Amino acid sequence: MTLNYKDLDAEEIEFIEVAEVSELANGERLFVEIDNTSIVLFNIAGKYFAIGDVCSHDDGPVGEGELDKDQIICPRHGARFDLSNGKALILPAVEDIPAFPVRSVGNKIEVGLPVE
């Protein structure tokens, strides 16, 4: 089972509007809830990323972690994840976290979730 939902085909994704572009300035993050899924959006140098707000190591929140380029460091135990695909990069995490496709349409930001 993939957690990198960016790899799904277009017909397997439903994009949901979550914010306006003006709400997510460069270097900022935004926490949203979609269908009981906690997601963190990031704007890094004008590129948008979206990951599940859960560390695969202990199910704690990861979204408040420190950013290091395109990686997030879990604030609880220091695991690192790649924002572009959710890959676990450093122990204690060994499992990936969800990564979602993001797009901007006009002045809206949309996150893609798998179609149920």
OpenMM code with the backbone's topology and positions (N, CA, C; nanometers):
from openmm import Vec3, app, unit

residues = "MET THR LEU ASN TYR LYS ASP LEU ASP ALA GLU GLU ILE GLU PHE ILE GLU VAL ALA GLU VAL SER GLU LEU ALA ASN GLY GLU ARG LEU PHE VAL GLU ILE ASP ASN THR SER ILE VAL LEU PHE ASN ILE ALA GLY LYS TYR PHE ALA ILE GLY ASP VAL CYS SER HIS ASP ASP GLY PRO VAL GLY GLU GLY GLU LEU ASP LYS ASP GLN ILE ILE CYS PRO ARG HIS GLY ALA ARG PHE ASP LEU SER ASN GLY LYS ALA LEU ILE LEU PRO ALA VAL GLU ASP ILE PRO ALA PHE PRO VAL ARG SER VAL GLY ASN LYS ILE GLU VAL GLY LEU PRO VAL GLU".split()
positions = [
    Vec3(0.0841, -0.1193, 0.0000),
    Vec3(0.0000, 0.0000, 0.0000),
    Vec3(0.0879, 0.1246, 0.0000),
    Vec3(0.0629, 0.2128, -0.0914),
    Vec3(0.1417, 0.3356, -0.0982),
    Vec3(0.0864, 0.4415, -0.0047),
    Vec3(0.1741, 0.5154, 0.0564),
    Vec3(0.1333, 0.6318, 0.1334),
    Vec3(0.1655, 0.7588, 0.0576),
    Vec3(0.2385, 0.7445, -0.0536),
    Vec3(0.2679, 0.8584, -0.1389),
    Vec3(0.1534, 0.8692, -0.2394),
    Vec3(0.0504, 0.9395, -0.1992),
    Vec3(-0.0692, 0.9498, -0.2824),
    Vec3(-0.0443, 1.0304, -0.4096),
    Vec3(0.0718, 1.0922, -0.4206),
    Vec3(0.1088, 1.1636, -0.5426),
    Vec3(0.1261, 1.0664, -0.6586),
    Vec3(0.1510, 0.9391, -0.6278),
    Vec3(0.1729, 0.8381, -0.7309),
    Vec3(0.0439, 0.7836, -0.7912),
    Vec3(-0.0704, 0.8191, -0.7337),
    Vec3(-0.1973, 0.7686, -0.7849),
    Vec3(-0.2339, 0.8368, -0.9156),
    Vec3(-0.3104, 0.7667, -0.9991),
    Vec3(-0.3596, 0.8242, -1.1241),
    Vec3(-0.4653, 0.9301, -1.0949),
    Vec3(-0.4859, 1.0204, -1.1892),
    Vec3(-0.5778, 1.1325, -1.1718),
    Vec3(-0.7184, 1.0878, -1.1323),
    Vec3(-0.7666, 0.9770, -1.1877),
    Vec3(-0.9020, 0.9319, -1.1554),
    Vec3(-0.9122, 0.8722, -1.0151),
    Vec3(-0.7986, 0.8496, -0.9505),
    Vec3(-0.7969, 0.7950, -0.8146),
    Vec3(-0.7853, 0.9038, -0.7079),
    Vec3(-0.7797, 1.0305, -0.7521),
    Vec3(-0.7594, 1.1446, -0.6625),
    Vec3(-0.8784, 1.2394, -0.6708),
    Vec3(-0.9198, 1.2885, -0.5554),
    Vec3(-1.0201, 1.3939, -0.5480),
    Vec3(-0.9543, 1.5145, -0.4830),
    Vec3(-0.9496, 1.6268, -0.5543),
    Vec3(-0.8886, 1.7472, -0.4995),
    Vec3(-0.9924, 1.8265, -0.4215),
    Vec3(-0.9509, 1.8704, -0.3032),
    Vec3(-1.0396, 1.9434, -0.2132),
    Vec3(-0.9737, 2.0769, -0.1801),
    Vec3(-1.0503, 2.1838, -0.1951),
    Vec3(-0.9999, 2.3172, -0.1635),
    Vec3(-0.9804, 2.3291, -0.0125),
    Vec3(-0.8610, 2.3739, 0.0285),
    Vec3(-0.8316, 2.3831, 0.1710),
    Vec3(-0.7929, 2.5235, 0.2176),
    Vec3(-0.7507, 2.6101, 0.1257),
    Vec3(-0.7055, 2.7430, 0.1666),
    Vec3(-0.6931, 2.8328, 0.0445),
    Vec3(-0.6743, 2.9597, 0.0720),
    Vec3(-0.6388, 3.0546, -0.0331),
    Vec3(-0.4871, 3.0709, -0.0318),
    Vec3(-0.4312, 3.0982, -0.1478),
    Vec3(-0.2865, 3.1148, -0.1608),
    Vec3(-0.2348, 3.2170, -0.0603),
    Vec3(-0.3100, 3.3227, -0.0366),
    Vec3(-0.2668, 3.4282, 0.0562),
    Vec3(-0.2562, 3.3793, 0.2009),
    Vec3(-0.3176, 3.2668, 0.2332),
    Vec3(-0.3139, 3.2125, 0.3693),
    Vec3(-0.1860, 3.1336, 0.3981),
    Vec3(-0.1074, 3.1054, 0.2939),
    Vec3(0.0110, 3.0214, 0.3113),
    Vec3(0.1316, 3.0886, 0.2458),
    Vec3(0.1886, 3.1842, 0.3182),
    Vec3(0.3038, 3.2594, 0.2672),
    Vec3(0.4277, 3.1705, 0.2623),
    Vec3(0.5258, 3.2124, 0.1861),
    Vec3(0.6522, 3.1401, 0.1756),
    Vec3(0.7111, 3.1162, 0.3148),
    Vec3(0.7499, 2.9918, 0.3402),
    Vec3(0.8086, 2.9553, 0.4687),
    Vec3(0.7079, 2.9208, 0.5764),
    Vec3(0.5806, 2.9285, 0.5449),
    Vec3(0.4761, 2.9032, 0.6439),
    Vec3(0.4183, 2.7629, 0.6291),
    Vec3(0.3416, 2.7224, 0.7303),
    Vec3(0.2691, 2.5946, 0.7289),
    Vec3(0.1267, 2.6206, 0.7755),
    Vec3(0.0382, 2.5329, 0.7349),
    Vec3(-0.1035, 2.5461, 0.7673),
    Vec3(-0.1573, 2.4074, 0.7995),
    Vec3(-0.2270, 2.3966, 0.9115),
    Vec3(-0.2856, 2.2694, 0.9539),
    Vec3(-0.4316, 2.2655, 0.9101),
    Vec3(-0.4716, 2.1560, 0.8443),
    Vec3(-0.6104, 2.1391, 0.8004),
    Vec3(-0.6570, 1.9981, 0.8352),
    Vec3(-0.7866, 1.9825, 0.8420),
    Vec3(-0.8489, 1.8527, 0.8674),
    Vec3(-0.9414, 1.8236, 0.7505),
    Vec3(-0.9193, 1.7099, 0.6850),
    Vec3(-1.0046, 1.6690, 0.5730),
    Vec3(-1.0500, 1.5262, 0.5992),
    Vec3(-1.1805, 1.5070, 0.6097),
    Vec3(-1.2352, 1.3724, 0.6312),
    Vec3(-1.1623, 1.2980, 0.7430),
    Vec3(-1.1490, 1.3629, 0.8579),
    Vec3(-1.0826, 1.3043, 0.9757),
    Vec3(-0.9344, 1.2727, 0.9537),
    Vec3(-0.8739, 1.3361, 0.8550),
    Vec3(-0.7305, 1.3208, 0.8302),
    Vec3(-0.6628, 1.4547, 0.8579),
    Vec3(-0.5689, 1.4551, 0.9521),
    Vec3(-0.4934, 1.5765, 0.9839),
    Vec3(-0.3797, 1.5895, 0.8833),
    Vec3(-0.3755, 1.7047, 0.8172),
    Vec3(-0.2777, 1.7303, 0.7120),
    Vec3(-0.2086, 1.8626, 0.7395),
    Vec3(-0.0791, 1.8670, 0.7082),
    Vec3(-0.0031, 1.9908, 0.7197),
    Vec3(0.0423, 2.0310, 0.5811),
    Vec3(0.0111, 2.1556, 0.5444),
    Vec3(0.0541, 2.2131, 0.4162),
    Vec3(0.1754, 2.3020, 0.4417),
    Vec3(0.2684, 2.2990, 0.3497),
    Vec3(0.3884, 2.3819, 0.3587),
    Vec3(0.4064, 2.4578, 0.2284),
    Vec3(0.4577, 2.5804, 0.2394),
    Vec3(0.5024, 2.6573, 0.1243),
    Vec3(0.6516, 2.6791, 0.1431),
    Vec3(0.7307, 2.6094, 0.0638),
    Vec3(0.8760, 2.6215, 0.0720),
    Vec3(0.9258, 2.6737, -0.0618),
    Vec3(0.9694, 2.7982, -0.0596),
    Vec3(1.0209, 2.8636, -0.1798),
    Vec3(0.9203, 2.8576, -0.2943),
    Vec3(0.7928, 2.8761, -0.2606),
    Vec3(0.6886, 2.8791, -0.3626),
    Vec3(0.6387, 2.7431, -0.4072),
    Vec3(0.6904, 2.6364, -0.3493),
    Vec3(0.6421, 2.5017, -0.3803),
    Vec3(0.5586, 2.4526, -0.2628),
    Vec3(0.4455, 2.3907, -0.2952),
    Vec3(0.3558, 2.3411, -0.1911),
    Vec3(0.3779, 2.1924, -0.1656),
    Vec3(0.3723, 2.1552, -0.0381),
    Vec3(0.3826, 2.0160, 0.0052),
    Vec3(0.2716, 1.9899, 0.1056),
    Vec3(0.2245, 1.8658, 0.1102),
    Vec3(0.1232, 1.8262, 0.2086),
    Vec3(0.1561, 1.6870, 0.2601),
    Vec3(0.1605, 1.6747, 0.3929),
    Vec3(0.1867, 1.5454, 0.4561),
    Vec3(0.0830, 1.5216, 0.5651),
    Vec3(0.0672, 1.3954, 0.6017),
    Vec3(-0.0157, 1.3633, 0.7166),
    Vec3(0.0545, 1.4106, 0.8428),
    Vec3(-0.0217, 1.4639, 0.9359),
    Vec3(0.0355, 1.5160, 1.0602),
    Vec3(0.0469, 1.4041, 1.1634),
    Vec3(0.1255, 1.3016, 1.1284),
    Vec3(0.1432, 1.1881, 1.2182),
    Vec3(0.2808, 1.1259, 1.1943),
    Vec3(0.3546, 1.1060, 1.3033),
    Vec3(0.4835, 1.0392, 1.2936),
    Vec3(0.4597, 0.8890, 1.2930),
    Vec3(0.5203, 0.8194, 1.2004),
    Vec3(0.5005, 0.6745, 1.1913),
    Vec3(0.5710, 0.5998, 1.3046),
    Vec3(0.6564, 0.6674, 1.3778),
    Vec3(0.7274, 0.6039, 1.4890),
    Vec3(0.6351, 0.5812, 1.6088),
    Vec3(0.5571, 0.6844, 1.6470),
    Vec3(0.4734, 0.6700, 1.7662),
    Vec3(0.3363, 0.7353, 1.7525),
    Vec3(0.2961, 0.7675, 1.6299),
    Vec3(0.1663, 0.8290, 1.6014),
    Vec3(0.1499, 0.9690, 1.6595),
    Vec3(0.2584, 1.0302, 1.7030),
    Vec3(0.2518, 1.1673, 1.7522),
    Vec3(0.2487, 1.2655, 1.6364),
    Vec3(0.2124, 1.3903, 1.6633),
    Vec3(0.2088, 1.4918, 1.5579),
    Vec3(0.3496, 1.5275, 1.5118),
    Vec3(0.3641, 1.5456, 1.3822),
    Vec3(0.4949, 1.5778, 1.3256),
    Vec3(0.4971, 1.7198, 1.2684),
    Vec3(0.3818, 1.7777, 1.2460),
    Vec3(0.3704, 1.9045, 1.1743),
    Vec3(0.4352, 2.0245, 1.2384),
    Vec3(0.4557, 2.0220, 1.3697),
    Vec3(0.5204, 2.1346, 1.4386),
    Vec3(0.6717, 2.1232, 1.4356),
    Vec3(0.7228, 2.0167, 1.3738),
    Vec3(0.8665, 1.9938, 1.3717),
    Vec3(0.9425, 2.1000, 1.2951),
    Vec3(1.0721, 2.1029, 1.3195),
    Vec3(1.1609, 2.1957, 1.2513),
    Vec3(1.1807, 2.1509, 1.1066),
    Vec3(1.1881, 2.2474, 1.0165),
    Vec3(1.2142, 2.2179, 0.8761),
    Vec3(1.3630, 2.2289, 0.8481),
    Vec3(1.4118, 2.1381, 0.7655),
    Vec3(1.5496, 2.1423, 0.7174),
    Vec3(1.5421, 2.1197, 0.5672),
    Vec3(1.5389, 2.2299, 0.4924),
    Vec3(1.5171, 2.2265, 0.3472),
    Vec3(1.3840, 2.1595, 0.3174),
    Vec3(1.3856, 2.0418, 0.2532),
    Vec3(1.2604, 1.9742, 0.2185),
    Vec3(1.2324, 1.8555, 0.3105),
    Vec3(1.2831, 1.8647, 0.4335),
    Vec3(1.2599, 1.7597, 0.5333),
    Vec3(1.1979, 1.8206, 0.6582),
    Vec3(1.1207, 1.7382, 0.7293),
    Vec3(1.0667, 1.7797, 0.8577),
    Vec3(1.1222, 1.6854, 0.9640),
    Vec3(1.1566, 1.7439, 1.0774),
    Vec3(1.2135, 1.6680, 1.1887),
    Vec3(1.1064, 1.6563, 1.2968),
    Vec3(1.0711, 1.5344, 1.3313),
    Vec3(0.9679, 1.5125, 1.4328),
    Vec3(1.0131, 1.5765, 1.5640),
    Vec3(0.9268, 1.6585, 1.6257),
    Vec3(0.9663, 1.7272, 1.7488),
    Vec3(0.9773, 1.6347, 1.8697),
    Vec3(0.9272, 1.5135, 1.8596),
    Vec3(0.9275, 1.4234, 1.9759),
    Vec3(1.0548, 1.3401, 1.9862),
    Vec3(1.0958, 1.2764, 1.8773),
    Vec3(1.2096, 1.1851, 1.8857),
    Vec3(1.3111, 1.2034, 1.7732),
    Vec3(1.2939, 1.3048, 1.6897),
    Vec3(1.3952, 1.3385, 1.5915),
    Vec3(1.3925, 1.2640, 1.4589),
    Vec3(1.2901, 1.1825, 1.4353),
    Vec3(1.2796, 1.1172, 1.3039),
    Vec3(1.2660, 1.2246, 1.1965),
    Vec3(1.3177, 1.1936, 1.0780),
    Vec3(1.3073, 1.2876, 0.9650),
    Vec3(1.2270, 1.2252, 0.8535),
    Vec3(1.1495, 1.3114, 0.7853),
    Vec3(1.0682, 1.2678, 0.6728),
    Vec3(1.0858, 1.3655, 0.5575),
    Vec3(1.0846, 1.3117, 0.4361),
    Vec3(1.0922, 1.3911, 0.3142),
    Vec3(0.9528, 1.4479, 0.2870),
    Vec3(0.9419, 1.5791, 0.2756),
    Vec3(0.8116, 1.6419, 0.2519),
    Vec3(0.7541, 1.6079, 0.1148),
    Vec3(0.8399, 1.5770, 0.0186),
    Vec3(0.7904, 1.5540, -0.1174),
    Vec3(0.7235, 1.4184, -0.1344),
    Vec3(0.7625, 1.3195, -0.0520),
    Vec3(0.7052, 1.1857, -0.0715),
    Vec3(0.6745, 1.1109, 0.0577),
    Vec3(0.6996, 1.1725, 0.1735),
    Vec3(0.6678, 1.1102, 0.3017),
    Vec3(0.7665, 1.0047, 0.3485),
    Vec3(0.8752, 0.9850, 0.2765),
    Vec3(0.9722, 0.8803, 0.3114),
    Vec3(1.0367, 0.9067, 0.4478),
    Vec3(1.0431, 0.7996, 0.5288),
    Vec3(1.1162, 0.8049, 0.6548),
    Vec3(1.2648, 0.8017, 0.6218),
    Vec3(1.3407, 0.8975, 0.6751),
    Vec3(1.4817, 0.9114, 0.6403),
    Vec3(1.5770, 0.8752, 0.7537),
    Vec3(1.5324, 0.8951, 0.8779),
    Vec3(1.6201, 0.8727, 0.9931),
    Vec3(1.5405, 0.8047, 1.1037),
    Vec3(1.6055, 0.7099, 1.1705),
    Vec3(1.5455, 0.6427, 1.2857),
    Vec3(1.5104, 0.7453, 1.3929),
    Vec3(1.4110, 0.7203, 1.4744),
    Vec3(1.3498, 0.5917, 1.4992),
    Vec3(1.2378, 0.5533, 1.4025),
    Vec3(1.1998, 0.6404, 1.3104),
    Vec3(1.0942, 0.6049, 1.2144),
    Vec3(1.1509, 0.5156, 1.1053),
    Vec3(1.0789, 0.4103, 1.0728),
    Vec3(1.1183, 0.3221, 0.9631),
    Vec3(1.0083, 0.3125, 0.8575),
    Vec3(0.8892, 0.3617, 0.8905),
    Vec3(0.7774, 0.3602, 0.7962),
    Vec3(0.7505, 0.5020, 0.7471),
    Vec3(0.7092, 0.5116, 0.6220),
    Vec3(0.6778, 0.6405, 0.5619),
    Vec3(0.5491, 0.6974, 0.6210),
    Vec3(0.5291, 0.8287, 0.5997),
    Vec3(0.4045, 0.8940, 0.6372),
    Vec3(0.3331, 0.9362, 0.5088),
    Vec3(0.2030, 0.9633, 0.5164),
    Vec3(0.1303, 1.0024, 0.3954),
    Vec3(0.1813, 1.1334, 0.3357),
    Vec3(0.1908, 1.1359, 0.2034),
    Vec3(0.2220, 1.2573, 0.1279),
    Vec3(0.1122, 1.2740, 0.0235),
    Vec3(0.0619, 1.3943, 0.0114),
    Vec3(-0.0534, 1.4205, -0.0750),
    Vec3(-0.0163, 1.5179, -0.1869),
    Vec3(-0.0777, 1.5021, -0.3040),
    Vec3(-0.0554, 1.6009, -0.4097),
    Vec3(-0.1215, 1.7338, -0.3716),
    Vec3(-0.0580, 1.8423, -0.4119),
    Vec3(-0.1098, 1.9765, -0.3854),
    Vec3(-0.1045, 2.0542, -0.5157),
    Vec3(-0.2060, 2.1354, -0.5372),
    Vec3(-0.2038, 2.2226, -0.6546),
    Vec3(-0.2694, 2.3549, -0.6187),
    Vec3(-0.2317, 2.4579, -0.6932),
    Vec3(-0.2997, 2.5862, -0.6790),
    Vec3(-0.3792, 2.6096, -0.8062),
    Vec3(-0.5026, 2.6480, -0.7863),
    Vec3(-0.5943, 2.6770, -0.8961),
    Vec3(-0.6463, 2.8184, -0.8720),
    Vec3(-0.6016, 2.9111, -0.9555),
    Vec3(-0.6352, 3.0506, -0.9303),
    Vec3(-0.5721, 3.0936, -0.7991),
    Vec3(-0.6550, 3.1412, -0.7064),
    Vec3(-0.6021, 3.1813, -0.5758),
    Vec3(-0.6333, 3.0786, -0.4666),
    Vec3(-0.6682, 2.9571, -0.5065),
    Vec3(-0.7026, 2.8503, -0.4123),
    Vec3(-0.5945, 2.7424, -0.4091),
    Vec3(-0.5750, 2.6823, -0.2914),
    Vec3(-0.4858, 2.5680, -0.2762),
    Vec3(-0.5737, 2.4455, -0.2545),
    Vec3(-0.5435, 2.3385, -0.3294),
    Vec3(-0.6201, 2.2155, -0.3194),
    Vec3(-0.5269, 2.0992, -0.2863),
    Vec3(-0.5763, 2.0094, -0.2016),
    Vec3(-0.5033, 1.8878, -0.1653),
    Vec3(-0.5785, 1.7689, -0.2228),
    Vec3(-0.5037, 1.6750, -0.2790),
    Vec3(-0.5642, 1.5552, -0.3388),
    Vec3(-0.5651, 1.4396, -0.2406),
    Vec3(-0.6838, 1.3810, -0.2217),
    Vec3(-0.6982, 1.2630, -0.1383),
    Vec3(-0.7466, 1.1473, -0.2238),
    Vec3(-0.7115, 1.0256, -0.1828),
    Vec3(-0.7569, 0.9101, -0.2605),
    Vec3(-0.9090, 0.9003, -0.2605),
    Vec3(-0.9651, 0.8672, -0.3748),
    Vec3(-1.1098, 0.8482, -0.3850),
    Vec3(-1.1443, 0.7204, -0.3106),
    Vec3(-1.2465, 0.7284, -0.2285),
    Vec3(-1.2893, 0.6099, -0.1505),
    Vec3(-1.3599, 0.5115, -0.2383),
] * unit.nanometer
topology = app.Topology()
chain = topology.addChain("A")
for resn in residues:
    res = topology.addResidue(resn, chain)
    for name in ("N", "CA", "C"):
        topology.addAtom(name, app.Element.getBySymbol(name[0]), res)
